[in-house]
Amino acid sequence: MRPVTVPRIPQKSGLEHHHPRTVACLLLGGRAQAATIAMSFEIAAFHAAQLTAVALIDPFAPPPRVPFSQGLWSWVEDVDPAAMRDAARLSIEKFETHGCDKALPVSRIVGGSDAMELTETGAEADLVLVPANARIDGSWAEVWSEVAWFLVQRGHVSILRVSRRPLDVRKVILIVSSTGRCSQLAHGYLELGLWPEASVSILPIGDYRPRVAENVEAQLALLQASGRDPSLLPPIDLDFEAADLEQILSPFPAAVVGHLSYRAGWFDAVRSDPFEIVASRVPLVLIP
């Protein structure tokens, strides 16, 4: 599926919004799959978008001749083919059951052992919803080894990582650090047009660093120019306590971040990672 050209809607700031016209839901299985399916239908319905379900394998077809461990991503060495097929079958059934009474244009993509090619086909959507903490066979994974993290590293598509389905999204928090990806959070969020009525807060991480201050100023300016009224939260230090950040995050059902995990050096290795804490605590994590 190729991206669809979207009519551009003029805003106060001149920012050109590209509301998602194609939404993909990865069917991996795992604890968060049902919530991910429900959110994909909800977002697609709100934006009148084409919804596509992407399963890495077709569980109803004969097993491929090539072992999964050779045909899938090189960093996966212990995939259980039977578990993967079961997870795909259950996920497809959940998706079709959820959509049986929905008046939405829906398609489904399933494939063989080349998960890389198949996932990139689905990732040509404007937004891809991925269940949190899921490996390709549906088993539980830490954030730095889950499928969502892998897709973020490739950086080709906007990802919405779903761990739970909140009742409503009235508050969104942007986590701004010093990385280049953190400088584009507001732009990506506004382009996608998700949760347009939500209040927006910005949380700086170590704002005494010049790059962080620049990123925060740019996010504030863009949000204000687009008609939003963002609030700036008190910054947290690089050596923050995890419990303090968790308390800050507790009112927010959705976060916008540049990473799911970011450990660039020795100091990062021994500190708590703010992005990992966000991923573990916030139900919806958008990486635009």
C-alpha positions as CSV (number, residue, x, y, z in Angstrom):
1,M,0.0,0.0,0.0
2,R,1.4,3.4,-1.0
3,P,0.8,6.6,1.1
4,V,-2.2,8.5,0.0
5,T,-1.9,12.2,-0.8
6,V,-3.9,14.1,1.7
7,P,-5.5,17.5,1.1
8,R,-3.7,20.2,3.1
9,I,-5.7,22.2,5.6
10,P,-4.5,25.7,6.3
11,Q,-4.0,26.5,10.0
12,K,-3.2,29.7,11.8
13,S,0.5,28.9,11.8
14,G,0.7,27.9,8.2
15,L,1.5,24.3,9.4
16,E,0.3,21.8,6.9
17,H,-1.6,19.0,8.6
18,H,-1.7,15.5,7.2
19,H,-4.3,13.7,9.1
20,P,-3.8,9.9,8.7
21,R,-5.7,8.5,5.7
22,T,-4.1,5.1,6.0
23,V,-3.8,3.3,9.4
24,A,-2.1,0.0,9.9
25,C,-2.5,-2.4,12.9
26,L,0.2,-4.9,13.5
27,L,-1.1,-8.3,14.5
28,L,1.6,-9.7,16.8
29,G,-0.4,-11.1,19.7
30,G,0.5,-10.5,23.3
31,R,-1.1,-8.8,26.2
32,A,-1.7,-5.5,24.4
33,Q,-3.1,-6.8,21.1
34,A,-6.8,-6.4,21.9
35,A,-6.2,-2.8,23.0
36,T,-4.2,-2.1,19.9
37,I,-7.0,-3.4,17.7
38,A,-9.6,-1.3,19.4
39,M,-7.5,1.8,19.2
40,S,-6.8,1.2,15.5
41,F,-10.5,1.1,14.7
42,E,-11.2,4.1,16.9
43,I,-8.5,6.2,15.2
44,A,-9.4,5.1,11.7
45,A,-13.1,5.8,12.3
46,F,-12.3,9.3,13.7
47,H,-10.2,10.2,10.6
48,A,-12.3,8.2,8.1
49,A,-9.0,6.4,7.2
50,Q,-8.4,3.2,5.5
51,L,-7.5,0.5,8.0
52,T,-5.1,-2.3,7.3
53,A,-4.3,-5.3,9.5
54,V,-0.8,-6.6,9.0
55,A,0.1,-10.2,10.2
56,L,3.7,-11.3,9.8
57,I,2.6,-14.8,8.7
58,D,-0.5,-16.4,7.3
59,P,-1.5,-18.9,10.0
60,F,-4.0,-20.6,7.7
61,A,-1.4,-21.4,5.0
62,P,1.1,-24.3,5.0
63,P,4.3,-23.6,7.0
64,P,7.1,-22.2,4.8
65,R,10.0,-24.4,4.0
66,V,12.6,-22.0,5.3
67,P,12.8,-22.1,9.1
68,F,11.5,-18.9,10.7
69,S,14.8,-18.2,12.4
70,Q,16.4,-17.9,9.0
71,G,13.7,-16.0,7.3
72,L,12.9,-13.5,10.0
73,W,15.0,-10.6,11.4
74,S,18.5,-11.6,12.1
75,W,18.3,-10.4,15.8
76,V,15.6,-13.0,16.5
77,E,17.2,-16.4,17.1
78,D,14.6,-18.2,19.3
79,V,11.3,-17.7,17.6
80,D,8.8,-20.5,18.2
81,P,7.1,-21.1,14.8
82,A,4.1,-22.8,16.4
83,A,3.6,-20.0,18.9
84,M,3.9,-17.4,16.2
85,R,1.3,-19.0,14.1
86,D,-1.1,-19.3,17.0
87,A,-0.5,-15.7,18.0
88,A,-1.2,-14.6,14.4
89,R,-4.4,-16.7,14.1
90,L,-5.8,-15.4,17.4
91,S,-4.9,-11.8,16.5
92,I,-6.6,-12.1,13.1
93,E,-9.7,-13.5,14.7
94,K,-9.8,-10.7,17.2
95,F,-9.4,-8.1,14.5
96,E,-12.2,-9.6,12.3
97,T,-14.5,-10.0,15.3
98,H,-13.9,-6.4,16.4
99,G,-14.6,-5.1,12.9
100,C,-17.6,-7.2,12.0
101,D,-20.0,-4.4,12.9
102,K,-17.9,-1.5,12.0
103,A,-18.6,0.5,8.8
104,L,-15.0,1.0,7.9
105,P,-12.9,0.2,4.8
106,V,-10.7,-2.6,6.1
107,S,-8.0,-4.7,4.3
108,R,-5.7,-7.4,5.6
109,I,-2.2,-8.3,4.7
110,V,-0.6,-11.6,5.7
111,G,2.5,-13.2,4.4
112,G,5.3,-15.7,4.7
113,S,8.6,-15.8,6.4
114,D,10.0,-12.5,5.1
115,A,8.7,-10.4,8.1
116,M,11.0,-7.5,7.2
117,E,9.5,-7.0,3.8
118,L,5.9,-7.6,5.0
119,T,6.3,-5.2,8.0
120,E,7.6,-2.4,5.7
121,T,4.7,-3.0,3.4
122,G,2.3,-2.3,6.3
123,A,4.5,0.5,7.5
124,E,3.8,2.5,4.3
125,A,0.6,3.6,6.2
126,D,0.5,7.1,7.7
127,L,0.3,5.7,11.2
128,V,1.1,2.2,12.4
129,L,-0.3,0.9,15.7
130,V,1.9,-1.7,17.5
131,P,1.2,-3.7,20.6
132,A,3.6,-2.8,23.5
133,N,6.2,-5.3,24.7
134,A,5.5,-7.8,21.9
135,R,8.0,-9.8,20.0
136,I,7.2,-11.1,16.5
137,D,5.7,-14.3,18.0
138,G,3.5,-12.5,20.5
139,S,5.7,-13.3,23.5
140,W,6.6,-10.6,26.0
141,A,9.7,-8.5,25.5
142,E,11.5,-5.7,27.2
143,V,11.2,-2.3,25.4
144,W,14.6,-2.5,23.8
145,S,13.8,-5.8,22.1
146,E,10.2,-5.4,21.1
147,V,8.9,-4.9,17.5
148,A,7.9,-1.3,18.3
149,W,11.4,-0.4,19.2
150,F,12.8,-2.0,16.0
151,L,10.4,0.0,13.9
152,V,11.3,3.2,15.7
153,Q,15.0,2.5,15.1
154,R,14.3,2.3,11.3
155,G,12.5,5.6,11.5
156,H,10.4,5.2,8.4
157,V,6.9,5.7,9.8
158,S,5.0,7.2,12.7
159,I,4.4,4.6,15.4
160,L,1.7,4.5,18.1
161,R,2.7,2.0,20.7
162,V,-0.3,0.8,22.7
163,S,-0.2,-0.9,26.1
164,R,-3.7,-0.1,27.3
165,R,-6.7,1.6,25.8
166,P,-7.6,4.7,27.8
167,L,-11.2,5.8,28.2
168,D,-10.3,9.2,26.8
169,V,-7.3,11.3,25.8
170,R,-7.6,14.7,27.4
171,K,-4.0,15.3,28.2
172,V,-0.9,14.8,26.1
173,I,2.7,15.1,27.3
174,L,5.8,15.8,25.1
175,I,9.0,14.5,26.5
176,V,11.8,16.8,25.3
177,S,15.5,15.8,25.6
178,S,18.6,16.9,23.6
179,T,18.3,14.5,20.6
180,G,17.4,15.5,17.1
181,R,14.3,13.5,17.1
182,C,13.1,15.4,20.2
183,S,13.1,18.6,18.2
184,Q,10.4,17.3,15.9
185,L,7.8,16.1,18.4
186,A,5.3,19.0,18.1
187,H,5.6,19.0,14.3
188,G,4.9,15.3,14.0
189,Y,2.1,15.4,16.6
190,L,0.3,18.3,14.9
191,E,0.7,16.8,11.4
192,L,-1.0,13.6,12.5
193,G,-3.9,15.5,14.0
194,L,-4.4,13.0,16.9
195,W,-6.3,14.1,20.0
196,P,-6.9,17.7,18.7
197,E,-8.9,18.7,21.8
198,A,-6.3,17.4,24.3
199,S,-4.3,19.8,26.5
200,V,-0.6,19.6,25.8
201,S,2.2,19.8,28.3
202,I,6.0,19.8,27.7
203,L,8.4,18.1,30.1
204,P,12.1,19.0,29.6
205,I,14.8,16.5,30.5
206,G,17.9,18.4,31.8
207,D,17.0,21.9,30.4
208,Y,20.3,23.3,31.5
209,R,21.7,21.8,28.3
210,P,21.5,24.3,25.4
211,R,20.1,21.8,23.0
212,V,17.2,20.9,25.3
213,A,16.4,24.6,25.8
214,E,16.3,25.1,22.1
215,N,14.1,22.1,21.5
216,V,11.7,23.2,24.2
217,E,11.5,26.7,22.8
218,A,10.8,25.4,19.3
219,Q,8.0,23.0,20.5
220,L,6.3,25.8,22.5
221,A,6.5,28.2,19.5
222,L,5.0,25.7,17.0
223,L,2.2,24.6,19.4
224,Q,1.3,28.2,20.2
225,A,1.4,29.3,16.5
226,S,-1.0,26.4,15.6
227,G,-3.6,27.6,18.1
228,R,-2.7,25.3,21.0
229,D,-2.0,26.6,24.5
230,P,0.8,24.3,25.8
231,S,2.0,24.3,29.4
232,L,5.6,24.0,30.4
233,L,6.2,21.6,33.2
234,P,9.1,22.0,35.7
235,P,12.1,20.2,34.2
236,I,13.6,17.1,35.6
237,D,17.3,16.5,36.1
238,L,19.2,13.8,34.2
239,D,19.7,12.1,37.5
240,F,16.0,12.0,38.3
241,E,14.3,9.4,40.5
242,A,12.1,7.0,38.6
243,A,9.3,7.4,41.1
244,D,9.3,11.2,40.6
245,L,8.9,10.8,36.8
246,E,6.2,8.2,37.2
247,Q,4.2,10.6,39.4
248,I,4.5,13.4,36.7
249,L,3.3,10.9,34.1
250,S,0.3,9.6,36.0
251,P,-2.3,12.1,34.7
252,F,-1.3,11.6,31.0
253,P,-2.9,8.8,28.9
254,A,-0.7,9.7,25.9
255,A,2.9,10.8,25.5
256,V,4.9,12.0,22.4
257,V,8.5,11.0,22.4
258,G,11.5,10.6,20.1
259,H,12.6,7.2,21.4
260,L,11.4,4.2,23.4
261,S,14.9,3.7,24.8
262,Y,18.0,5.8,24.5
263,R,21.3,4.9,26.1
264,A,24.1,6.6,24.3
265,G,27.0,6.2,26.7
266,W,28.3,5.1,30.1
267,F,26.4,7.7,32.1
268,D,23.1,6.8,30.3
269,A,23.8,3.1,31.1
270,V,23.8,3.7,34.8
271,R,21.0,6.3,34.9
272,S,17.3,5.6,34.6
273,D,16.1,6.1,31.0
274,P,13.2,8.5,30.9
275,F,11.9,7.1,27.6
276,E,11.8,3.6,29.0
277,I,9.8,4.8,32.0
278,V,7.4,6.6,29.7
279,A,6.9,3.4,27.8
280,S,6.3,1.4,31.0
281,R,3.8,3.9,32.4
282,V,1.9,5.7,29.7
283,P,-0.9,3.7,27.8
284,L,-0.3,5.4,24.4
285,V,3.2,6.4,23.2
286,L,3.4,8.2,19.9
287,I,6.7,8.4,18.1
288,P,6.0,10.6,15.1
